[in-house]
């Protein structure tokens, strides 16, 4: 029982660390899910800690988080008056900026690079489409804000995943302690 508690605590601490680094663009939600599956499969062999539906549910949440993060910049650009060109620029710029930012300053650079990339490419795409400087910059601002909101939404979904895994570890299949009589 003590080994289970110790290993479960260690798992949840690792998951908390993965959750925090997800803010920097690292796939923390996927690392949490992967570590939970490995924990269930490799560490606790004599019983199933996470039900299949629990794992499938958190995978579904992680996919939703990824989709939201991916399209949020494009939605932000559109909300701020951008055209389809700005939305495409925000999408491509966010990904390219994250990669470029990571090369210069891992983790922190990923966040700033993604936001700056979404802003820059959305603005450039609007300017190349004949929009005024004011309209283009406004669309770029929407792309940057949208991308940042998408990242925070993905983090919030990661918090939900963490809580689900915590509940599963504590409640769902915790080993039964024999009743003490006496």
C-alpha positions, 0 to 999 in steps of 0.5 A: 500500500505504501509503495502504491501511495509513493508511486502515485504521488510521484506520478502526480508530481511528474504530471504537475510538472508536465502541466506547468511546462505545457504553458511553454509549448511543450506537449504537457497534456500528452506527457501526462497521459503517456506517463499515466499509461506507463504507470498503469502498464509498467509500475502497477502490474497486478491491477488496473489503475486507470480504466480504459474510459478514463484514458480515452476521455483524457485523450479526447480532452487533449485532442480538443485542447490541441485543436483549440490551440491550433485554430485560436489565432485564426479565430482571433484574427477573424474576430478583429476584422481580419480576412481569410488571409490573416487567419491562414497567416495566424495559423502558419505564423503561430507554428513557425514562430513557436519553432523559431522561438524554441531555437533561440530560447527553449520553453519561454521562446516557444510562447513568445515566438508563437504569439509574435509569429501569429501577429507578424504573419497575419499582419503581413498577409493582410498588408499583401492583400491590400488592407490598410496598415491599421486593419492589418495590425488590428488583425495581427493583434487579434491573431496574437491574442487568439493564440495566447488565449488558445494556449491558456485554454489548452492549459486549462484543459490540462488542469482538468486532465490532471484532476481526472488522473488524480481522482482516478489514482485516489478513488477509481482503483485505489487498492482496498485496505483490509478492515481493521477489526478489534 
